[in-house]
């Protein structure tokens, strides 16, 4: 099984930073765990990107353990492009919108 190259779009980076900032207000331990869970999920995706269903066009999503977020991504021939790290408590109509370029 091959490992895919991970590409993280600006929207996803912004989503991660926003989530981290929000959890930092609660506890540095919680915010740190948030980042750890995202890294673990991305590591898992590198070797198993097709385990998660297509939810819209070619977009797939994987939940992040312990946190109400999903990673929205597409699989290419050699890479996985992460478009959003979307909070599940937010209106899902914005899940597939690109916010920043």
Helices and strands as residue ranges (DSSP letters): E 5-8, H 10-24, H 28-47, G 49-51, E 54-56, E 59-63, E 69-75, E 79-87, G 92-94
